[in-house]
């Protein structure tokens, strides 16, 4: 007998049921089903931004919470992220066309000497999902790459990531160079990575340490909101 | 059999449970379970009968945030029974926390970021500065599934491999011993990860030097 799951025909579900089902499919890392769900919602006239925030980000938030609580582990999060990526690939060109709201802009990269980019990629994806424009510098970035990108892209936020205790001190090199050049306070600096903690973030002069991708999004929103308020007041 | 010789638990036990001290000897080495076999080999080779060994579960390697507390607890547990206690760990991803704890407790540890570094020798290892190398030791080759394949979910989702290892280029097998069968296993690990294979014989490197110093006390 076929599994009950196998019998679900996404196109026969109403919108609410479909979004719920997409949450489940994201949780299970089912990329094909997510892509199909996105297409169905588009055909039903949903705005790309609504699909992104309500179906994809909504589902990924559940994944993020369960990861934080120790219910899901890295492999499952990666599968979910891969599924979300499939959905976002469909939505991204449409989001640009439909003028989705832009919350802010972030330059992000893994620091020099570090090739581990899983965390950075998750943050990039969730930030894009939350309406940020993300310029991803990739892995193994020397201070010069960060500085060039800051000048060229004029982002609100600089994000730095490291997995190794041997590479995370390089974040301080970047921040100290920004201080030397008198540009540190022009940007919100967020740092993250498995061996980091809040104390380290403070010690190196970052604005905040972000424990995971969901926290990064919330922190980014808070800081950008504060910055905009300051500009408005000033 | 010399009195120093010890029957070693199997690798799975060393991974999950570690090794209890015998309770004899003047000097205690608190080590990672991944170093148990090497330390006992050296002890037997040099006849360091006054050296006792206890090991924490080697799988803490995958959870460096738990290492410092576990070492601290072990030192406190054994403090009164031995003249001296030494810690056979490098920094091992603790971000300096283990070093601070050791300084606070007044015990020495091995210098260097991790065993890959002190097996090769910290200076030589640092000089290589190879960021795209993934390292395995004798122990980690034998326990590849427990430390790499299963925790990363590759047994269930082999398609995730490139997300984890896409930026790596080489699997470096740091051989502590000459064991052709183990070399073949290491080569197979490299193939499973889609990486180029390189074998480097390190022997016991700085581990032997530290143990020799500690055994002289």
Boltz contact constraints between the chains, C-beta under 6 A:
constraints:
  - contact:
      token1: [A, 75]
      token2: [B, 153]
      max_distance: 6.0
  - contact:
      token1: [A, 75]
      token2: [B, 157]
      max_distance: 6.0
  - contact:
      token1: [A, 75]
      token2: [B, 160]
      max_distance: 6.0
  - contact:
      token1: [A, 78]
      token2: [B, 160]
      max_distance: 6.0
  - contact:
      token1: [A, 78]
      token2: [B, 163]
      max_distance: 6.0
  - contact:
      token1: [A, 113]
      token2: [B, 131]
      max_distance: 6.0
  - contact:
      token1: [A, 115]
      token2: [B, 131]
      max_distance: 6.0
  - contact:
      token1: [A, 115]
      token2: [B, 167]
      max_distance: 6.0
  - contact:
      token1: [A, 139]
      token2: [B, 167]
      max_distance: 6.0
  - contact:
      token1: [A, 165]
      token2: [B, 93]
      max_distance: 6.0
  - contact:
      token1: [A, 165]
      token2: [B, 95]
      max_distance: 6.0
  - contact:
      token1: [A, 166]
      token2: [B, 113]
      max_distance: 6.0
  - contact:
      token1: [A, 195]
      token2: [B, 95]
      max_distance: 6.0
